Amino acid sequence: MSTNGKENLEILPIAGRIGAEIAGVRLSGELEPAIVESIRQALFKYKVIFFRGQAHLDEASHEAFGRLLGDIVPHPTVPSVKGTETVLDIDGTHGNRATAWHTDVTFVDAYPQASILRALIVPTHGGDTSWANTAAAYQSLPPKLQEIANNLWAVHSNTYDYSVPTKATSNKLKRYFEVFASTVYETEHPVVRVHPGTGERTLVLGAFVRRFIDLPQADSKQLFALLQGYVTRLENTVRWRWSVGDVAIWDNRATQHVAIDDYGKQPRLHRRVTVAGDVPVSIDGRRSRTIKKESARREPVAAAAS
């Protein structure tokens, strides 16, 4: 019986509101359309899905699988792994650790719809990743808070990196921060977007939020903390213990995630491919827009059309 056959695909839910492991499939760029659609539907339902035993993947087959889910895109500022179009190193060994809850690349307008992360080197202990369901978070808001969130817009920017070193910043890490913000983006997003695949309302928050529009900075911080707290409530989250060869795929339009920095100096290396996204639409039909795209050297760069 083929390992690519739909009859072998088994979905095992993990947490109550988010996360499932999928067994019985060997990921590649040659999966049958029915299998790809089953994976897509599982992603919509469970928000993050996990596959064990995928150590056969390399950079080329990682990208090839990503293309089955949509157009794959590079990070807007950080270079891809040499010899690849879009593969991004996620190397925590030298202190580059995504230690704040975030949704990937929300500082641009059409941020990725999905990310595909595979584990190459994992710590003997620690180094887990957690994800949160932002659709469930929205649903858990009291009606009055939903009403407030429905009308909020936020400015997201990459001028603050979500990877916050816990010790003295090395020269290598300083260089990474410079590259990460080599082009400065600011984008206005609705705090509540309508998911184009499910129709759900999801919260667009996370570490790239700088402020809410038409609110003082102090009030923005307090309101952000209140809303973000609903996202990261334990009942809305799932935590994954990595093994070499594991692959995680998450719906970047309906989740946040965080890398848990508890593995000291142990090596940890993942690689990521992202699938191109769409410009968020608010519940009243307005679209996100980029308001700034500028070289850090103050050389203007034309903003992409929103």
N, C-alpha and C positions, 0 to 999 in steps of 0.2 A: 504493500500500500504506500503510495507516494507521501513523502513528508510535506509536500506542497498541497496535498489534497484537503479540501474543505472539511471532509469528514473527520480529519485528525485534529482540527483546531479546537482547543479546549480553553475556555475562559474561566478563571478562578478569581472571584472578587477577593480583595484584601481587607480594606477598611470599609466602614459602613457607608461613607459618602463619596469616596474617591479611591481609585486604584484597583487594578486587576492584573494578574499574571496570565499570559497567554502561552500555552504549551502546544506542541505538535506542529510547529512551523519553523522552517529554516529560512531566515531572512536572506534575500538576495534581490537583484534587479530583475529577476525572471519569474516572480510570483504570478500566479494566475489572477486575472482581474477579480474573480469572485473572492479570493483570499484577501486581496488588497482592500476590497470594499468591506469585508468583515472586519479587518483591522481598523479601517476608518470609522465604522459604526461603533466599534468597541471604544475607540478614542473619544468619540462624542459622548458616549454613555459614562465612561469611567474616568475621563479627563487625563489620566496617566496610565500607561500600560507597560508591562515589563516582559522581557523575553530572556530566558536563561540559555546558556550554551551556544552563544553566537560568536565564539572566538574565531571562526572561519572568516569573518568580515575583515576586509582591509579598507584602505581609504577609497579605492575605486568602487568596490562593491557597496560600501557605506553610502557613497554618493548615488550609485545606481538605484539602490533601494529607496533613497530619499526622493528620487525623481518619480517614483511610482505614486507618491502622495501629492506631487505638485512640482512647480519650479523650485529649484534650490538656489539659495542666495548666500553670498559671503557676508561676513560681519561688515557693517558700514565703515569701521575705522581700523579694526585689528586684522592684520594680514592672515591669510589662510596658510595652512601647512604647505610647505614647499612641494610643488608637483601636483597640487590639487586645486580645484576651482573654489571650493567652499568649506573644506574641513577646517574646523577651529580647534586648536589645542586648549584643553582645560586642564592646566597643570598646577596642582596645588602644592607641589613639592617645594617651590621657592617663595611661598607666601601669597601667591595670587589665588585668593579664596573668596568665593561669592558668599559672604557671611551675612548678608542682609536679604530679607525676603524681597523678591523681585519677579517681574514678568520680563522676558528677554526683549531688549532693544525697544522699549516703549518710547524712547526719545525720538524715534522717527514716526512718520504718520502710518504707513502700512507695515507695521512691525510683524514679525513672523507668525504664521498660523500654527506652526508646530516645530518642535525641536526633537532631534534623534541623537541620543547620547549613548556611547558605548564605552565600557570600562576596559582599559588596557593594563593598568597597574592599580592595585587597591591596597590600602593598609591592612595589616593583620587584625587590627581592631580600630574602631572609629571610622570616620570619613563617610558616614551615611549622608543621604540627601532626603529632604522632606518636600512634599508638594501640598498645596492647599487648593481647594475647589472654590473659585470665586463666584460661581453660580449659586452654590449652596450658601455661601456667605451672604450674597444679596438676599436670598430667600429668608435667611435668618434675621435680617434686619427688622426691627419693629416698623410698623407702617409709617410713622412720622419720620424715622430716619431714612426709609426708602424714598419718601417724598423729597427730603433734602438732597439725597444722593442723586435722584433723577434729574435735578436741575443744576448740578455742579459740573464745572469743567476744571481741569487741572493742567498746569504746565509741567511737562516732563523734560528733563535734560540729562545729558551725559557729563556735565561738568562735575558731577559727583559720581565716583565709581563705586559700584556695589561691592567690590572686593576691598575690604578694609583690613590692612595688616594689623596684627595685634602686638607686634614688636617693632623695633627700629626698621624703617623702610630701607631695603637694600637698593643699590644703584640699579640693579636689574628691574626691580619692582617699580622704582621711580620712572624708569624708561617706559615700562608698560603703561603706567598711568598717563604719561605724555602721549603715547600712541593712541590710547583709548579716547582721549579728548583732543586729538590732533585736528579734528573738525568738530566744532561745537554745534550741537543741535538743540533747538527748543521746539517743542510740539505741543499743541493744545489738543487734549483728548477729553471726551465726556467721561465722567466717573462711572457712568453706567452705559455700556454698549449692548447692542443686540447681536447675539452670536448668529452669523449668517448660515451656519449649518444646522443649528438646533432651535433657533428662535428664543433661546434663554437670554435673560438679562444677566450680565456678568459685571463685576466691579473691576475697573481699570485703575489700580493703585500701585503700590510697591515702591522700591527705593529710588526710582528715577523721578518721582514726583517732587517738584520744587515748591509749588504753592497752588492754592486754588484761586481761580480768577475772581476778581471783585471782592476778595476777602483780605484783611490785613494778615501779615505773615504770622503773627502770634496766634490768631484765630485759625489760620490754615493748619498750623502744627497741631493744635488741640483736636480739630475736627479730623485731620488725617489719622491721628493716633486712635481715635474712637472707631472710625470705619475700618482701618487696617486691623484693629484688634478682632473684629468679627471674622476677617479672612483667616487669621492664624489660630483661631480657636481649635483645640485638639480634635474636636469632633469633625472638623472640616479638612483634616489633614491625613496624610499617609507617609510613612517613613520606610525607606528601602535600604537594606544592608547589601552592599555591592559584593559581587564576585567577579573575577576576570571573565570576560565574555558576555556579561549582562548587557542588555540594551534597554533603555527607557525611552519611550516616546510620550511627549505630553502635548496637550492642546494648549498652546500658548495664548489663546484667546479666552481661556476659562480657568487658568491656574496662575499661581505664583509658586516659586520654589526657593530653597535655601540649601547651601552646602554646610554641613555641621563641622565646625572647626575644632575637633577633639582628637586629632591624630598626631599631634606634635610634629616631629621632623620626618615621619614616615613618608615614603614616596606615594603619590597619588596622581594618576594620569588618566584622563578621559578625552575623547574626541567627539565633536559635535557637528552635525549637519542641520541646517535650518531650512524650512520650507516657506517660500514667499507667502506673505499675508495680504490682507486687504485693509483699506482705510476704514477704521471703526465708524459706525453710524449710531448716533444717540437715539433715545426712544422717541424724540420728536423729529427725527430724520436729518439732523445736521451731521456733517462729516468732520472728522479730525483734520487739522491743518498744521503744516510746518510753518513756524513763524521766524525761525532763524536757522541758517546753515552757513557757518562761517569758519574759515581757517583759524586755528589758534594763533597764527601769526597776523591775524586781522586782515587777511586777504579774503575778500568776499567770495563765496561760492554760491552759484545759483541754486536756489531751493527747488526741490522736486515739486511738480504740480500736485496739488492735493485733490 
